Amino acid sequence: MNYQYNTGVRYGNLGDGEGQSADPSILSTWLGSAVISCRYYTPDVAGHGTLLTSGWRLAGGWGLIEMDNLDGTWKINDFTFGTSSALYYAMHTSHPILAYHA
């Protein structure tokens, strides 16, 4: 499983505090009828990266997926949901945000 420490999924809505944890099976309810697309990403910065994705059937329709590189494998750290503009602003770091092209 590619979740931080294999303990579950950490998620929340932007601005609602620290969020909550759930069993990874919650992803199947999120993805049931959704079509998720990666729109932007930040390059690896000291073992950390982010993806800004659209198509979620959750608040705002957009999701920021934060990942850590542990032992050479990307692990999802958490999901933050909200609007595209708010999440785009939230993913700013000292490195560029790049458009994702599949």
C-alpha positions in Angstrom: 0.0 0.0 0.0 1.3 3.4 -0.9 0.1 5.4 2.1 2.2 7.0 4.7 3.4 4.2 7.1 0.6 2.0 5.7 -1.7 3.1 8.5 -4.5 4.7 6.4 -5.6 7.7 4.5 -5.4 11.2 6.0 -7.7 13.8 4.4 -9.7 16.9 4.9 -11.1 20.1 3.3 -8.8 23.1 3.0 -9.3 25.4 6.0 -11.1 22.9 8.2 -8.2 22.1 10.5 -6.0 19.0 10.7 -8.4 16.6 8.9 -9.0 13.0 9.8 -7.8 9.5 9.2 -9.7 6.6 7.6 -9.1 3.1 6.3 -7.8 3.1 2.7 -11.0 1.5 1.6 -12.5 5.0 1.7 -10.8 5.6 -1.7 -13.2 3.3 -3.4 -16.2 5.4 -2.3 -14.3 8.6 -3.5 -13.4 7.0 -6.9 -16.7 5.2 -7.5 -17.9 7.4 -10.3 -15.2 10.0 -10.4 -12.7 10.6 -13.3 -9.6 12.0 -11.6 -7.0 13.9 -13.7 -3.7 15.2 -12.6 -3.4 18.9 -13.6 -0.3 20.3 -11.9 2.6 19.0 -9.8 5.6 20.2 -7.9 9.0 18.5 -8.5 10.6 16.4 -5.8 11.8 18.8 -3.1 13.8 17.0 -0.4 11.6 13.9 -0.8 8.3 15.7 -0.9 6.0 16.5 -3.8 2.4 17.5 -4.6 -0.2 16.8 -7.3 -3.2 19.0 -8.0 -6.0 16.8 -9.3 -9.5 17.5 -10.6 -12.6 15.3 -11.0 -13.3 14.4 -7.3 -16.9 14.0 -6.1 -16.0 15.8 -2.9 -16.1 19.4 -1.7 -14.8 21.7 -4.4 -14.1 18.9 -6.9 -10.3 19.3 -6.7 -7.8 17.5 -4.6 -4.2 18.2 -3.5 -2.3 15.0 -3.0 0.8 15.3 -0.9 3.5 12.6 -1.2 6.7 11.7 0.5 9.5 9.6 -1.0 10.4 6.9 1.5 13.1 4.4 0.5 12.7 5.2 -3.2 8.9 4.8 -3.3 6.3 7.6 -3.4 3.9 7.3 -0.5 0.7 9.4 -0.3 0.9 11.5 2.8 -2.6 13.1 2.6 -5.4 14.4 0.6 -6.8 18.0 0.8 -10.0 18.9 -1.0 -11.3 22.2 -2.1 -11.5 24.6 -5.0 -8.9 24.8 -7.8 -7.7 28.3 -7.0 -7.4 27.7 -3.2 -5.5 24.5 -3.6 -3.2 25.9 -6.3 -2.3 28.7 -3.9 -1.8 26.1 -1.1 0.7 24.1 -3.1 3.2 27.0 -3.6 6.7 26.2 -2.4 10.1 27.6 -3.3 10.0 25.5 -6.4 7.8 25.9 -9.5 4.3 24.4 -10.1 4.3 22.6 -13.4 1.5 21.8 -15.7 1.1 18.0 -16.0 1.0 16.5 -19.5 0.2 12.8 -19.8 
